[in-house]
C-alpha cells in the first residue's frame, strides 16, 4: 500500500504522493467534526504546500543519504592510481570459473584457484581504471582488465617462511623414509 518508510527519504511513498499518511484502520467512532469545505482555494493551497514541503524534505534527506554513502565508499579509495607499468599482479579467475561451470552441468569450481599469476603490467589507463597484462598463450582473452579484477603480487619472504619450509621438508623426509622402510620389508 506504499506505506513502508524509506530509509533514505524518511517518508513513505504514500506521503510523497498524497501529502499525508493513510489511515490504516477505519475510525472506530463516527466523526462529528467533519465539516464541509468553505473555501476550495485555501484547501487546495494547503494541500499543495504540504506536498511541496514533503517533497523538499525528501529531496534534502536523499541528498544527505547520498553524501554519507559517498563518504563511506571513499574511505577505501585512493587519489593516486595504485598500479604502474612493470608491476606484477594477480588476475581474478571468477569469469573463468563461470565459463568452466557453464560448459558442463557436473562441473564444480569450488576448489579452483581464485587468482592466477603473477602477470606483468604492460600498459595503464588511469582514466578508465584499466591495465593491460602480458598474458602468455592467451588467444582467448583480451588482455585489458579493470583494476577491480587484479591484486598486487607480493613475493614471499623466505626468512619469514623458513620454519614452514623446514616443516614441509621434514614431513617429506619422514614420508620418503617410511616408504623406503616399507619397500625394504616387501622385498
N, C-alpha and C positions, 0 to 999 in steps of 0.2 A: 504494500500500500504506500510505498515511498515514504515510510515513516522511520527509517533507520538513520540514526545520527551519523553523519560523515565526519571522520576524524580530522580531515584537513579543513573543511569549511565550517565545522561545528554547527551545522544546520542540517535539517532533513530536506530531501528533495521537495517534499510537500510544502515546507515553509518557504523555500525559494520560489516555488511555482505560484503559490496562492497567498503568501504573505502571512499565514497563520498556521498554527498546529491543528491537525484534525482532531475531532473528538473520537476517542477510542470506544467509549461506551456511550450509549444514548443517555440523556438525562433521566434520572430516576423519578424526579418530581417534575410536574409541568412548570414551565417558566412563566411567571406572571409579569416579568419585567420586559417582555417583548413589546416593543412599540414600533409602529410603522415609521419608516424614514421620513423626515420632514424636508430635508434638503439633499437632493440627489447629488448635487455638485460637491458638497462638503464631504459626503461619504466617499465619492469617487476619488477625491483628492487625498483623503485619509488612507484609502486602500493603496493608492499609488505611492504615497510616502512610505508606508510600511514595506511594500515590495522593494522600493528603491533602497531604503535603508538596509534591509536584509541582504539585498544583493551586494551592496557596497561592503557590508561586514564580511560576507562570504568571500569576496574578492580579496579583502585585506587578510583574512585568515589563510586563503590559498597562497598568497604571496609570502606570508610568514612561514608556512609549511615548506614552500619551495626553497626559501633561503636556508632554513635549518637543515633540509635534506642535502642541499648543495654543500653546506659547511661540513656535514658528516662525510659525504662522499669525497671531499677534497682533502680530508685528513690523511688519506693513504696515497695521494698523488704528489708528484714532484714537478717542479717547473723546468727542470733540465731533462733532456731525453736520456733514458738510462742505458742505451746501448751505443756502441761505436764500431766502426769497421775493424775487422780483425779479431774482435772478441768472440769467444766460443760460447755457444748457448745450447740448451737442450730444447727439443721440439716436442710439444704435446701430441699424444697419439690418439686423442679422443675421436677424431674424424676417421682414422683408420680402424679403430675398434668398431665403430658403427658399420663401416663397409665390410669388415670381417664377419660381423654377426649377420648382416643382411644377405650375405652370399649363401648361407645355409642355415636352416632352422635349428639344427642341432649344435651349432657353434656357440660357445660361451667365451666372452672376452674378459672374464673376471680376473685372471692371472696374467693378462698382458701387461707389459711394461707401460707405465703412464707417460714416460718421456723417452725419446730417442736422442742420441747424440754422443758427444758434442759435435756441433757443426759450426764452422767459422762464418761470421757475417761478412758478406761481400759488399753490400750497399745498404744505406739507411735513408728512409724517407720520413723525416720528423713531422712534416705537415700532415701525413696520413697515418702516422704511428705504425709504420710497417718496416720490416727488414727483409733483405734478400739473403738467403743462405746458400752456401755451397753444398748441395746435396749430391753425394756420389751415386751413380747408377739410378737416377730417378727420372725416368722419362714420363712417368705418370703424374708427377707432382709439379705444380707451378711453384717456383722457389721463393715466392714472396709471401710472408706471413705477418699477421698482426701481432703486436707486442704482447697481447693477452695470451697468445699461444706459445710463447717461449719463456724460458727461465735462464738466468745466467748460470754458467757452468763454473763450479769451483773444484779445483784439484784436491785430491786427498792429501793430507799432511801425514807422511809416513811416520814421523816421530809420534804423533798422537795415536795413530792406528797400529803402532808397533806391537802392543800387547795383543790385539786382535789377530794380527798376522802370526804371532807366536802360537797362540791357542789353536788356530786353524792348522798350522803346520804340524803341531804336536799331535792333533787328532788324526791327521793324515798318516803320520809315522806310526801311531798306535794301530790304525786300521790296516796299514800295509804289513806291520809285524804280525798282527793277528792272522791275516790272510796267508802270510808266509808259513806260520806255525801250522795252520790248518792244512795247507797244501803238503807240508812235510809229513804230517800224520797220515794223509791219504796215500802217500807213496810207499 
